[in-house]
Amino acid sequence: MKKSCLFKLPCVLALLFFGPDVFAQNARLYMNKQEIAPQSVHFLEAATIDSINFYSGAEAHEKLNLQTQGVDSVFVIFKKDMSDVVSYSKLFSLYHFDDRAQLLPLTIGMSHNNNYIDKARSMIFNINHVTSVSVNIMYNTNTDYVSIWHTYDRPYNSLAGKMLTWLQGYIEGYGDNSYYRNFKTK
Amino acid sequence: MTAVAGKAQNASFKRIDGIDCRPLVTVNGKIVDPLSFLALNREDIKTFKVLTPTEAIKKFGNGRSQFGAVEITLIKIAKTFTWPEVAKRFYLIPGSLPITAKLYYGYFGGLALTDPQSFIISVSKTESMGITMNDFDLDKPVVSICIKEIEVKDKTKGQSLARPFDKDIDAVKKIFDAESEKRVEIRDAKPRIEG
């Protein structure tokens, strides 16, 4: 076996097994020019999205003037009509919560492992994709946290729908997402 | 006629369908939403009395008493929330909430409260509260409140503590369980669109 092959083989295997997960750690999501929490993909409506593009960090910085770095995987959602999108604080006021609730830790209902969401306040929501918002008391620690639930009626057949579904898997590592499964085995 | 009975006579009671057979419930002499029965911690109950439909109608007049009545008195140190208090506890703004509310307990589906404003709940049984914008059963925004099951323990022995009225409580609870099971059946029979 050639020396170069010996070097390449472990790299390819490492990419196959760890690639998506490693990249997901640096996944950054933008809605037009605004960076949003990656978990926002669960709450977006594919039919109202113009396009979703992928860039390397350097590419996004150069072409779109985004504050990204070379190691980042940048997904940019282009959407002109923002009338159906609400911010984190607006969602809480629409759901009749007072301002204090926004400061609580957040989980997404049916999330893979119910981890708290980092930078929750930068999340955005298509108002039609949120089904419920609740405040819960954590059993063991007796602390309060917020749980937000989303709908499951995504249009898988549209291109943006497929991309969004794939992004959900990419960001959360869902095991039951066919697009993510296909990606991992390719 | 006592003040309580007079109030019961005038209390608005609309039967939505034939599934709701909840008895009239009073706590410390005050008529409350029947689902308060499920939301009270047994440890907070001092006395528990079940009235037959005949006895209940005689005491409270017609209406919900046709399904009997339950009279509960609480121990003095019992900590309970009223509807506005529990809403505030869970960071909700009481005055602006949807008028329909549902209580979720155990593994059963939610039951709609008849009169949320008269609902009371033991502090120790509260688990979560929030808003569901488009409830699948009712097809409108609802306030959902979840309670947890609490086993009454004998603190000195660490074993389950038997109370003199446990059997009565379990018998009344079956009425709510039956309604809940029936509603789950109806809900599951509805077509559901999934992606």
Interface residues (C-beta under 8 A of the other chain):
Chain A: Y95 H96 F97 D98 R100 A101 L104 V130 T131 S132 V133 S134 V135 N136 I137 D144 S147 Y152 D153 R154 P155 Y156
Chain B: F90 Y91 L92 I93 S96 L97 T126 E127 S128 M129 G130 I131 T132 M133 N134 S144 C146 I193 E194 G195
